[in-house]
Amino acid sequence: MPARRKICVVTGSRAEYGLLHWLMKEIVADSALQLQLVATGSHLSPRFGLTVREIEADGFTIDQRVDLQLDGDSSTDIARAMGKAITGMGETFEQIQPDILVVLGDRYEILAAAQAALIARIPIAHIHGGESTEGALDDAMRHAISKLAVLHFASAAPYARRIIQMGEEPSRVHNVGALGVDAALRVMPLEQSAIEAFLDLPLSAPTLLVTYHPTTLGLNAPIDEVRELVAAIETVPGATVVITGVNADSGYRDIDRELRYLATLRSKTIRYTESLGQRRYLSLMRLSSVVLGNSSSAMFEAPALGIPAVNVGDRQKGRLRAASIIDCPPERGAIRAAMTTALSAVFRKSFEGMTLPYGDGQTAGRIKAILKSVDLSELARKRFHDLAFA
């Protein structure tokens, strides 16, 4: 009987794990495949909710842990964490000997994992390449990971074309849709009472689900942007507000402090939680009036659930948008106006029956099938694919 193909998945943050969750389930369910799971980054940090416990609670076995000892948010702290990630991933890959590495997105610990795999001659499959987020350093890291990878899973046709434009072989670039749509449509939602019990907070309309991360290439200081957001939130009378934790990026401390302070001041109507976990998060999103902030979940999951989103600032600038998303600058007046529009029945009516730009919720199965069938020997080398110019 042939040996099972060892597929190594690296996850470093709660948001990324929420996307990879359904692909991992597909891999585990296939007797021809063996999932090797490596947890790193904020998953292993108490400051960020020690979300490794959520992975284990979902029934996954973690094969290796690469602790980056996250303890600061300066550029030097992040560079130090990247160094630890490269070393730790190199040692991990030597121990578990994967057949192929699967990574998603654009974070620094994922770039480090891809660098270590390249040196170890492990073929890399990259999910969500070709996208653009002009307001974040992640944009450059995403493209760098794509150039290290030999197999590509794009979330939309324009992104697949962009990967090819970067010199990648067209036969290795697959437009499969976004795993966030899978998550939104496949999660069994919890009852409202269960969410309220977890938060110890009644969900009274309007309910705002807020996530705000550093805009690492922004023109404004993170503290200034988040203060504008807080000021706008405070103008919505009677709103129930649930704020989720901040990514481990440069400048996160100021954002974290301001949002926690807001929750302390208005403890009767606002909750701050490091992590809800995927099922609670998506269940709460279904119950929310508006998704507010600058998280990619406003781009992928919220439209799939038909929930309007207000995207603040430039962190997601460049991504395809559904009709349910309103963009606004990080200014309190503009944010307040966008929320007023998003809360209106007229706006909700305007995007009924909209076309989702990121697929039909069958992405995980498509990726798993390709990972299972691809000829790994053909991935050992790659050539630069030149475009034909007139």
C-alpha positions in Angstrom: 0.0 0.0 0.0 1.5 3.4 -1.0 2.6 5.7 1.8 0.2 8.5 2.5 1.2 11.9 1.1 2.3 14.2 3.9 0.8 17.6 3.7 2.2 20.1 6.1 0.0 23.1 7.0 1.5 26.1 8.9 -0.8 28.4 10.8 0.2 31.5 12.8 -3.0 33.4 13.6 -6.6 32.9 14.5 -7.9 34.4 11.3 -5.7 32.3 9.0 -6.6 29.2 11.0 -10.3 29.9 10.5 -9.7 29.8 6.7 -7.5 26.7 6.8 -9.8 24.8 9.1 -12.0 23.4 6.3 -9.1 22.4 4.1 -7.5 20.6 7.0 -10.8 18.7 7.6 -10.7 17.7 3.9 -7.1 16.4 4.3 -7.8 14.5 7.5 -10.9 12.8 5.9 -8.8 11.5 3.0 -7.1 8.1 3.7 -4.5 8.8 1.1 -3.3 12.0 2.9 -1.6 12.7 6.2 -2.0 16.2 7.8 1.0 17.6 9.5 0.0 20.7 11.5 2.5 23.3 12.7 1.3 26.1 15.0 3.3 29.3 15.5 2.9 33.0 15.9 0.1 34.4 18.0 -1.4 31.0 18.4 1.2 30.3 21.1 1.0 33.7 22.9 -1.1 34.3 26.0 -1.3 37.9 25.0 -3.2 37.0 21.9 -5.5 34.5 23.6 -3.4 31.4 23.3 -5.6 30.3 20.3 -3.7 27.1 19.9 -6.3 25.8 22.4 -9.1 26.5 19.8 -7.2 24.3 17.2 -7.0 21.5 19.7 -10.6 21.9 20.8 -11.6 21.4 17.1 -10.0 18.0 17.2 -6.8 18.6 15.3 -3.4 17.2 16.4 -0.6 19.7 16.4 2.6 18.0 15.3 5.0 20.8 16.0 5.0 24.2 17.7 7.3 27.0 16.8 7.2 29.6 19.5 8.3 33.1 18.4 8.1 34.5 21.9 6.1 37.5 20.8 6.7 40.3 23.3 6.8 43.6 21.4 5.4 45.4 18.4 8.4 47.4 17.0 9.9 46.7 13.6 12.9 45.2 15.5 10.6 42.9 17.5 9.0 41.7 14.3 12.4 41.1 12.6 13.5 39.1 15.6 10.4 37.0 15.5 11.0 36.3 11.8 14.5 35.1 12.6 13.1 32.7 15.2 10.5 31.5 12.8 13.0 30.7 10.0 15.2 28.7 12.5 12.3 27.0 14.1 10.6 26.1 10.9 13.9 24.7 9.5 14.3 22.4 12.5 10.6 21.4 12.3 10.8 20.5 8.6 13.9 18.4 9.2 12.0 16.4 11.9 8.7 15.8 10.1 9.9 15.6 6.5 6.7 16.8 4.7 6.0 16.1 1.0 4.5 19.5 0.4 4.0 22.7 2.5 0.7 24.6 2.4 0.7 28.2 3.5 -2.0 30.9 3.3 -1.7 34.6 2.9 0.9 37.2 3.7 2.1 37.3 7.3 5.8 37.5 8.3 5.8 34.1 10.1 4.3 32.5 6.9 7.0 34.2 4.8 9.6 32.7 7.2 8.0 29.2 6.9 8.2 29.5 3.1 11.9 30.6 3.2 12.8 27.6 5.4 10.9 25.2 3.1 12.7 26.6 0.0 16.1 25.8 1.6 14.8 22.3 2.6 13.6 21.7 -1.0 10.1 21.2 0.1 7.5 22.3 -2.6 5.3 25.1 -1.4 1.6 25.6 -2.2 0.4 29.1 -1.6 -3.2 30.1 -1.0 -4.5 33.7 -1.6 -1.6 34.9 -3.8 -1.9 37.6 -6.4 -4.0 39.9 -4.2 -3.3 43.5 -3.3 -3.5 45.2 0.1 -1.8 48.5 -0.5 -2.0 49.7 3.1 0.0 46.9 4.6 3.5 45.5 4.5 1.7 42.2 4.0 1.3 43.1 0.3 5.0 42.7 -0.4 5.3 39.5 1.8 2.4 37.9 -0.1 4.1 38.5 -3.5 7.4 37.2 -2.0 5.7 34.0 -0.9 4.2 33.5 -4.3 7.7 33.7 -5.9 8.9 31.0 -3.4 5.9 28.8 -4.2 5.5 26.3 -7.0 1.7 25.7 -6.7 -0.8 28.5 -6.4 -4.5 28.6 -5.3 -6.0 32.0 -6.2 -9.3 33.3 -4.8 -10.4 35.0 -8.0 -9.6 35.1 -11.7 -7.9 38.6 -11.6 -5.5 37.3 -8.9 -4.7 34.1 -10.9 -3.8 36.3 -13.9 -1.6 38.5 -11.6 0.3 35.4 -10.4 1.0 34.4 -14.0 2.1 38.0 -14.6 4.6 37.5 -11.9 6.3 34.8 -14.0 4.5 31.7 -12.6 3.7 28.7 -14.8 0.0 29.0 -15.8 -0.6 25.2 -15.4 0.4 25.6 -11.7 -2.0 28.5 -11.0 -5.6 27.5 -10.0 -8.5 29.8 -9.5 -10.4 28.0 -6.7 -12.2 30.7 -4.8 -11.7 31.8 -1.2 -11.7 29.6 1.9 -13.5 32.4 3.8 -16.6 31.7 1.8 -16.3 28.0 2.7 -16.1 29.0 6.4 -19.1 31.4 6.2 -21.3 28.9 4.5 -20.3 25.7 6.2 -20.1 26.6 9.9 -23.1 25.5 11.9 -24.2 28.7 13.6 -24.8 28.9 17.4 -28.0 30.3 18.9 -28.0 33.9 19.9 -28.4 32.9 23.5 -25.1 31.0 23.4 -23.2 34.0 22.0 -24.8 36.3 24.6 -23.9 33.8 27.4 -20.2 33.7 26.2 -20.0 37.5 26.0 -22.2 38.1 29.1 -23.8 40.8 27.0 -27.3 41.0 25.4 -27.1 41.6 21.6 -29.4 44.6 21.1 -29.7 46.2 17.7 -27.8 47.7 16.2 -24.9 45.3 16.8 -21.5 46.2 15.6 -18.7 43.5 15.1 -15.4 45.4 15.2 -11.9 44.3 14.2 -9.1 46.8 13.6 -5.5 45.9 12.8 -2.5 48.2 12.2 -2.3 49.8 8.8 1.5 49.1 8.6 2.0 51.3 5.5 -0.5 54.0 6.6 0.1 57.7 6.4 -1.3 58.1 9.9 -0.1 56.8 13.2 -2.2 53.7 14.3 -3.2 55.5 17.5 -4.7 58.4 15.5 -6.7 56.1 13.3 -8.1 54.0 16.1 -9.1 57.1 18.0 -11.1 58.2 15.1 -12.8 54.8 14.9 -13.6 54.9 18.7 -15.0 58.4 18.3 -17.3 57.2 15.5 -18.5 54.1 17.5 -19.4 56.3 20.5 -21.8 58.3 18.3 -24.1 55.3 17.5 -26.8 55.5 20.2 -27.7 52.2 22.0 -25.3 50.1 19.9 -24.0 46.7 21.1 -20.4 46.5 20.2 -18.2 43.4 20.1 -14.5 44.0 19.5 -12.1 41.2 18.6 -8.3 41.2 19.2 -5.6 42.9 17.2 -3.1 41.1 15.0 0.5 40.8 16.2 1.8 43.5 13.8 3.9 46.6 14.3 1.9 49.1 16.3 -0.7 46.8 17.7 -0.2 47.9 21.3 -1.7 51.3 20.9 -4.7 50.0 19.1 -5.2 47.2 21.6 -5.0 49.7 24.5 -7.5 52.1 23.0 -10.1 49.5 22.2 -9.7 47.8 25.6 -10.2 51.2 27.3 -13.4 51.8 25.3 -14.8 48.5 26.4 -14.0 49.3 30.0 -15.7 52.7 29.8 -18.9 51.2 28.3 -18.9 47.8 29.8 -22.7 47.6 29.7 -22.8 47.6 25.9 -19.3 46.8 24.7 -17.1 43.7 24.9 -13.5 43.2 24.0 -12.4 39.6 23.4 -9.0 38.3 22.3 -10.6 35.6 20.2 -14.1 34.3 19.7 -13.1 31.2 17.8 -14.3 30.6 14.2 -17.8 29.3 15.1 -18.6 32.0 17.6 -17.2 34.7 15.3 -19.2 33.7 12.3 -22.3 33.1 14.4 -22.0 36.6 15.8 -21.4 38.0 12.3 -24.7 36.5 11.2 -26.4 38.3 14.1 -24.6 41.6 13.5 -26.0 44.7 11.8 -22.6 45.8 10.5 -19.0 44.5 10.3 -16.8 47.4 11.0 -13.0 47.9 10.8 -10.3 46.8 8.4 -10.2 43.0 8.6 -10.2 40.8 5.5 -13.3 39.0 7.0 -15.3 42.1 5.7 -14.1 41.2 2.2 -14.8 37.5 2.3 -17.0 36.2 5.0 -19.4 39.1 5.5 -20.6 39.3 1.9 -21.1 35.5 1.8 -23.5 36.0 4.8 -25.2 39.1 3.3 -24.0 41.3 6.2 -23.0 44.9 5.3 -19.5 46.0 6.1 -17.7 49.3 6.6 -14.1 49.0 5.6 -12.0 51.8 7.2 -8.8 53.1 5.7 -6.3 51.5 3.3 -5.4 48.2 4.9 -7.6 46.3 2.4 -7.1 48.7 -0.5 -6.8 46.9 -3.8 -8.9 43.8 -3.1 -12.0 43.0 -5.1 -15.2 44.2 -3.3 -18.7 42.9 -3.1 -21.6 45.4 -3.3 -22.2 45.1 0.4 -19.0 46.8 1.4 -18.6 50.6 2.0 -15.1 52.1 2.0 -14.3 55.2 4.0 -11.2 57.0 5.3 -10.2 56.7 8.9 -12.0 59.9 10.0 -14.8 59.9 12.6 -17.3 61.8 10.4 -16.7 59.6 7.4 -16.9 56.4 9.5 -20.2 57.6 11.1 -21.7 58.4 7.7 -20.7 55.0 6.3 -22.2 53.3 9.3 -25.5 55.2 8.9 -25.7 54.1 5.3 -24.8 50.5 6.2 -27.5 50.4 8.8 -30.2 51.6 6.4 -32.8 49.3 4.9 -32.3 50.9 1.6 -28.6 49.9 1.5 -29.4 46.3 2.5 -31.9 46.1 -0.2 -29.4 47.4 -2.8 -27.1 44.4 -2.6 -29.7 41.6 -2.4 -28.8 38.9 -4.9 -25.3 40.3 -5.5 -22.6 38.2 -7.1 -19.9 37.1 -4.7 -16.4 37.8 -6.2 -14.8 34.9 -4.3 -16.5 31.7 -5.3 -19.2 29.3 -4.2 -17.9 27.8 -0.9 -16.4 24.7 -2.5 -12.8 25.9 -2.3 -11.4 23.4 0.3 -12.4 20.4 -1.8 -10.8 21.8 -4.9 -7.5 22.5 -3.2 -7.5 19.1 -1.5 -8.1 17.3 -4.8 -5.1 19.2 -6.5 -2.8 18.6 -3.5 -3.7 14.9 -3.7 -3.2 14.4 -7.5 -0.4 16.8 -8.4 2.9 15.1 -9.5 5.3 16.3 -6.8 8.3 15.3 -9.0 7.2 17.9 -11.5 7.3 20.6 -8.9 11.0 20.1 -8.1 11.9 23.0 -10.4 10.2 25.8 -12.0 10.9 28.1 -14.9 10.0 31.8 -15.2 7.0 32.1 -17.5 7.5 35.1 -19.8 4.5 36.8 -21.1 4.2 37.5 -24.9 4.3 41.2 -25.7 3.2 42.7 -29.0 
